[in-house]
Amino acid sequence: MNTYLNQPGEYNRLMETAKKRASELRGDAVNEFGNAAGAAVRKVLGAAVRRVRSYAAQHRAQRSVEA
C-alpha cells in the first residue's frame, strides 16, 4: 500500500505537481486548437478568394463578349 500518501505533506506536493501539469497540458491543448482553427479558417478563406476571383474573371469575359 502507498503509505507515503497518508502523509499530508507528500499528498499535497503530489496534488500541486498534478495541478501544475494539468494546467500546462490545458494550455498546450488550447494553443494547438487555436492553431488548427486558424489553419482551417485560412484554408476556407483562400478557397473563397479563389472562387470570387474565378467568378469575377468569368463575368469580365462574358461582358467583353457582349460588348
Kinemage of the C-alpha trace (Angstrom):
@kinemage 1
@onewidth
@group {chain A} dominant
@subgroup {mainchain}
@vectorlist {calphas} color= white
{ca met a 1} P 0.000 0.000 0.000
{ca asn a 2} L 1.198 3.545 -0.690
{ca thr a 3} L 1.802 4.702 2.851
{ca tyr a 4} L 3.533 7.903 1.716
{ca leu a 5} L 0.113 9.181 0.546
{ca asn a 6} L -1.004 9.060 4.161
{ca gln a 7} L 1.440 11.880 4.858
{ca pro a 8} L -0.358 15.197 4.215
{ca gly a 9} L 2.797 16.985 3.031
{ca glu a 10} L 3.597 14.370 0.397
{ca tyr a 11} L -0.016 14.197 -0.751
{ca asn a 12} L -0.202 17.985 -1.094
{ca arg a 13} L 3.072 18.062 -3.032
{ca leu a 14} L 1.793 15.411 -5.444
{ca met a 15} L -1.501 17.257 -5.887
{ca glu a 16} L 0.249 20.544 -6.633
{ca thr a 17} L 2.505 18.821 -9.158
{ca ala a 18} L -0.519 17.198 -10.812
{ca lys a 19} L -2.430 20.506 -10.919
{ca lys a 20} L 0.548 22.297 -12.475
{ca arg a 21} L 0.963 19.608 -15.127
{ca ala a 22} L -2.770 19.609 -15.895
{ca ser a 23} L -2.647 23.374 -16.354
{ca glu a 24} L 0.312 23.070 -18.729
{ca leu a 25} L -1.471 20.389 -20.738
{ca arg a 26} L -4.643 22.507 -20.966
{ca gly a 27} L -2.584 25.435 -22.215
{ca asp a 28} L -0.925 23.252 -24.845
{ca ala a 29} L -4.307 21.906 -25.954
{ca val a 30} L -5.769 25.412 -26.268
{ca asn a 31} L -2.781 26.535 -28.347
{ca glu a 32} L -2.996 23.504 -30.617
{ca phe a 33} L -6.737 24.016 -31.078
{ca gly a 34} L -6.211 27.678 -31.909
{ca asn a 35} L -3.516 26.840 -34.442
{ca ala a 36} L -5.697 24.197 -36.093
{ca ala a 37} L -8.717 26.521 -36.178
{ca gly a 38} L -6.613 29.293 -37.682
{ca ala a 39} L -5.299 26.966 -40.370
{ca ala a 40} L -8.843 25.862 -41.222
{ca val a 41} L -10.028 29.464 -41.476
{ca arg a 42} L -7.094 30.380 -43.719
{ca lys a 43} L -7.879 27.409 -45.963
{ca val a 44} L -11.564 28.330 -46.259
{ca leu a 45} L -10.802 31.998 -46.894
{ca gly a 46} L -8.265 31.072 -49.554
{ca ala a 47} L -10.841 28.913 -51.318
{ca ala a 48} L -13.403 31.726 -51.097
{ca val a 49} L -10.965 34.237 -52.586
{ca arg a 50} L -10.153 31.865 -55.443
{ca arg a 51} L -13.842 31.322 -56.142
{ca val a 52} L -14.622 35.049 -56.144
{ca arg a 53} L -11.702 35.714 -58.484
{ca ser a 54} L -12.908 32.966 -60.801
{ca tyr a 55} L -16.446 34.360 -60.888
{ca ala a 56} L -15.106 37.863 -61.484
{ca ala a 57} L -12.968 36.655 -64.394
{ca gln a 58} L -15.934 34.812 -65.902
{ca his a 59} L -18.098 37.917 -65.504
{ca arg a 60} L -15.455 40.121 -67.174
{ca ala a 61} L -15.102 37.632 -70.029
{ca gln a 62} L -18.864 37.469 -70.512
{ca arg a 63} L -19.178 41.276 -70.529
{ca ser a 64} L -16.375 41.623 -73.088
{ca val a 65} L -18.150 39.134 -75.389
{ca glu a 66} L -21.452 41.044 -75.033
{ca ala a 67} L -19.838 44.410 -75.789
